[in-house]
């Protein structure tokens, strides 16, 4: 059909990532993805030409100021939150979530309750658990050890008029399952609670849509979505307006920088903004994620199908390859330690890892010793079926 977009070939996709020319097969993308050449060049260009503070009136500073504004607008597009909220940047999702929880201390009441899913990364658990020291009550939304779910029925039992926050991951960085953010938000808002979503493990695989989901806060790590080491936090305008922000007293409350301590990593913002060029190559800033999902699905299915056939393996998370999960796949073997599996895979040229992946409490809840943890394999769209086939052959030899 004339005008129909043709997905670029996998070879042309991989050509955008210089790191893929090396010998390591990067199957630990959940810990950080590779960066396209356009972002690398943009970082270099900023450092060569405009490495200066924002806010002044000479040309280099004006360009740096415009870069920050453009990056903020672009990030809002990625969240699909333009006109609904604003974006704060930080060095990591961990830092941004700690800042956010601390910002709520000023309006915390002694009878407030916080519901925390124990499927989460510690980055979105520790800051909210800390509110107990200031009088809040924490109520745990516990994972089911058989289904690997935090169920909506359990959430309904926890919610009440004292619930101030509901905190959970969109995708567990161990389990890989996609939860229903829209329904969780609907239930939480019905009792007046704010919803804080850790989208770090979701964002590399699917388009974010805070408009459709209705949540109050959503965070992701740019370096896991083909960008540089930094993170972005989106919040609804109404949610921001309730808070003061930790920056200097003379910075107006409604400025995004009120929540950004010190200077931003401007060169990283240049790299983030340049990822738009790569997403456009894949079909559009948001449409790119449909292409990614299509390329990841065969890799996901192949590994899960193999693991399901091995009776000594327990897949930690959904044991299916449909669209209700992402291609982050964890497992344990009943005889071979996770660390041994990883060591042998690394020697064969595959970049994977073992451990609790900062989901320490989830490992404990599932009866997995955190010091051993799981084997996690996390291909993304630039990985190839041949790489997965070779990995499965190596895994067969190990197991």
Secondary structure, DSSP 8 states (H G I E B T S, - for coil): -TT------HHHHHTT-GGGGSS-EE-BGGG-----HHHHHHHHHHHHH--S-SS-SSHHHHHHHHHHHHHHHHHHHHHT-TTTEEEEEES-HHHHHHHHHHHGGGG--TT-EEEEETTS-GGGTHHHHGGGGGT-EEEEE---TTT----HHHHHHH--TTEEEEEEESB-TTT-BB--HHHHHHHHHHTT-EEEEE-HHHHTTS---HHHH--SEEEEEGGGTTS-S-EEEEEEHHHHHT---SS-TTS-TTSGGGG--S---HHHHHHHHHHHHHHHHTTSTTTHHHHHHHHHHHHHHHHHHHHHH-TTEEESS-SS-STTB-SEEEEEESSS-HHHHHHHHHHTTEE-EEE-TT-HHHHHHTT--TTT-EEEEE--TTS-HHHHHHHHHHHHHH-
